[in-house]
C-alpha cells in the first residue's frame, strides 16, 4: 500500500508523494494476475489507526477488490 500516491493513501508508514494512482496499481495487478508465475500477493502497511473514519481504508478495499472480481 506504500506505493500508492500520498494523496490517495496517506495511512501508511512510508508515504509516497508521486506514487501510483489506483488506476495504475489496478492495471499493474491485472497484468501480474494473468501470469502463470504468480504464486501469491502480500498487502502491507495500511495503518487503520491513521484513518479513524475509515475513509481511505474503505476506498482501498473497494479499489483493490475490483482487481479480484474482474479477473
C-alpha positions in Angstrom: 0.0 0.0 0.0 3.1 2.2 0.5 3.5 2.5 -3.3 0.2 4.4 -3.6 0.4 8.2 -4.0 0.3 10.1 -0.8 -2.9 11.9 -1.9 -4.9 8.7 -2.3 -3.4 6.8 0.6 -1.8 8.8 3.5 -2.4 6.0 6.0 0.9 4.2 5.7 4.2 4.2 7.5 6.2 5.3 4.5 4.3 7.9 2.5 5.0 8.3 -1.3 4.4 11.6 -2.9 4.3 10.9 -6.6 3.4 7.2 -6.1 0.9 5.1 -8.1 -2.7 6.0 -8.5 -5.5 3.4 -8.1 -5.8 3.2 -11.8 -2.1 2.5 -12.2 -2.0 -0.1 -9.4 -5.1 -1.9 -10.7 -3.6 -2.0 -14.3 -0.4 -3.5 -12.9 -2.1 -6.0 -10.7 -4.4 -7.2 -13.5 -1.3 -7.9 -15.7 0.5 -9.7 -12.9 -2.5 -11.8 -12.1 -2.7 -13.1 -15.6 0.8 -14.6 -15.3 1.0 -18.3 -14.6 4.1 -17.5 -12.5 2.2 -15.6 -9.8 2.1 -17.6 -6.6 0.7 -15.1 -4.1 0.4 -11.5 -3.0 1.0 -9.5 0.2 -0.7 -6.4 1.2 1.4 -4.5 3.6 1.4 -1.3 5.7 -2.1 0.1 5.6 -2.4 1.5 9.1 -6.1 1.9 10.1 -5.0 3.8 13.2 -4.1 6.7 10.8 -7.6 6.5 9.3 -10.1 6.7 12.2 -13.0 7.5 9.9 -12.1 4.6 7.5 -12.3 7.0 4.6 -9.0 5.8 2.9 -9.2 2.2 4.1 -12.7 1.8 2.7 -11.7 3.2 -0.7 -8.6 1.0 -0.7 -10.7 -2.1 -0.1 -13.2 -1.1 -2.8 -10.5 -0.4 -5.4 -8.4 -3.4 -4.6 -11.4 -5.8 -4.6 -12.1 -4.7 -8.2 -8.9 -6.4 -9.3 -10.1 -9.8 -8.0 -13.7 -9.5 -9.2 -12.5 -8.5 -12.7 -10.1 -11.3 -13.5 
